[in-house]
């Protein structure tokens, strides 16, 4: 890993995410408990109590923790770009693999819709990594794949990537 040229950490989440996590937690924990207290029997007819509690704990605590723990890091250094979408993906794209970079506006709604990790089911060549922001930088690689990085500061990321791939392209015969 060479000299760091650009680093962006995206971990802010809109208030609706916190609200949804709270609802998920309450639904996963209170509904099974309410069912046991009222002794309706509908839940315990299908699953024993020892199975309901761990399932509720995983859904009620695990899913919100996973959502709230997630963050995206874009790191541009002399070797290329490192994309980390914690806890799911960590991917390095070397400068020698990048063919071109360009700016894209309104990343949240276009190119796959919404924020998160997006890819085409039939082809893993087109991917999108975005957690916040309405700008993006599109990387086209020598392998004909396209990677769209959502960012809050698109111009800075674009300049950093151009600084990395232009000197490398001059060295290639």
N, C-alpha and C positions, 0 to 999 in steps of 0.2 A: 504494500500500500504506500503510495507516494504522498506528495504534498497535497493537503486538502484545499481545494479551490472553492467549494460551495457545500454548505450543509443546511438542510431544512428538516425540522422535526414537526410533524403534523400530529397533534394529539388532542386538539380541541374538538369538542363535540357540541352540536346544537342542543338546546334545552329539551327538545322532543326526545332525544336519545335517553336522557336521564329519566324522563317521564315514562318512556316505554320500558326501561329497565325496572323501574319501581313497580309498574303494573305487572310485569312478568314475575317479579319476585312475590308480590302479594297474591297473584292468581295461583302460582305454583305452590305456595305454602298454605294459604288460608283456605282454598277450596278443598283440598284433601282433609285438612283438620276440621273444617266445618262439616264435611260429610261424615267424619268419624264421630263428632260430637252429637250431631243430629241422628246418627245411626240410621241413615236412610238405607244402608245396605247395598246401594247400587254400585259403589266402588268396591266394596269388600266381596261382592259376589264374583267379581272377575279377577281381582288381585288380592293376595293376602296383605295384611298390614305391614309385614316386614319388607314387602316390595314397594309399597306406596311411598313410604318415607324416604328411601334413597332416591327414588325417581324424582320426587318433589324437590329434594335437596339439590340434585344435579341441575334440574331445570330452573329452580328458583334462585340458586346461588351461583351455579356454574355459568349459565348463559349470560347473566348480567355482568359477572366478573370478566368473562371473556370479551364482551363488547366494550366494557369500560377500560380494560387493560390494553386494547389494541391501539397502535400508533404506527405512523408511517415515517420512515427516515429516507431521505434522498441525499446521498453523499457523492460528490464529484471530486475525484482526485486525478493525479497524473495518469493513472492506469485506465480510467473509464468512470463508470457510474455504478454505485451500489444502491440497490433498492431493497429496503427491508420493510415489510408490512407485518409487523409483529402481531400475533405469534404465528402467522401463516406462511410467509414467504421471505426468503432472503436470496436475492439474485444479483449477480455481478455481470455487467455487460462491459467488455473491454473496448477501449478506444478503437482498436483494430477492427472490431465487429460493427461499429457504427458507420453507416453510409451517409446519412444526412439527419439534420435536426430542423424542426420548424415549430412555430408558435401556433397554438390552437386556443380559441376563445370559447367560453361557455361549456367547460368540460363537464360540469355537473349534470346537464340535461342531454348533451349530445354524446355520440360515440358509445352507446351502450346504456345510457341513462343512469343517472344517480352516481353516488359515490360508493367506493368499495373496490373489490377486485372483480374485473369483468374479463371474460374471454369468450370466444366463439366455441360452441360445443364440437363442431366438426373439424375445426382447425385451431390449434393452439398457437398459431402465428400472430394473431392480433390480440393484444392484451391491454388492459387499462388498469392502472393503479391510482386511486384517488381517494383522499380522505376529506379534503376541504379545498376551498378555492374555486374560482370560475375560470382559471387559466390553465393551460397545459402545454407541455412540450412533447412533440411527437418524435420519437426516435425510429428511424428506419434502418434496419440492419442489413448486412450483406447476405443474410439467410432469407431475405424477403419477408421478414417479420416486422410488425409495427407495434411499438410499445408507447402508450400514451401515459405520461406522468402528470397527474393533477397537482397543481401547486398554487401557493398564495403569491409567489413572486416569480412569474414566468420569464420576465426579461432577464433577471439575474441568472436563473437556471439556464436559459438559452445561451447567454454570453459565456457562462462557465463551460458548458458542453462544447461550444464552438472553439473555445481556447484549448480544449483537450483534443478534439478531433482534427482541427486544421493543421497544427504542427505534426501530428502523426501522419496525416495524408501527404504532407510534403516530403516525409522521409521514405514513403513507399515508392518504389520505382514504377 
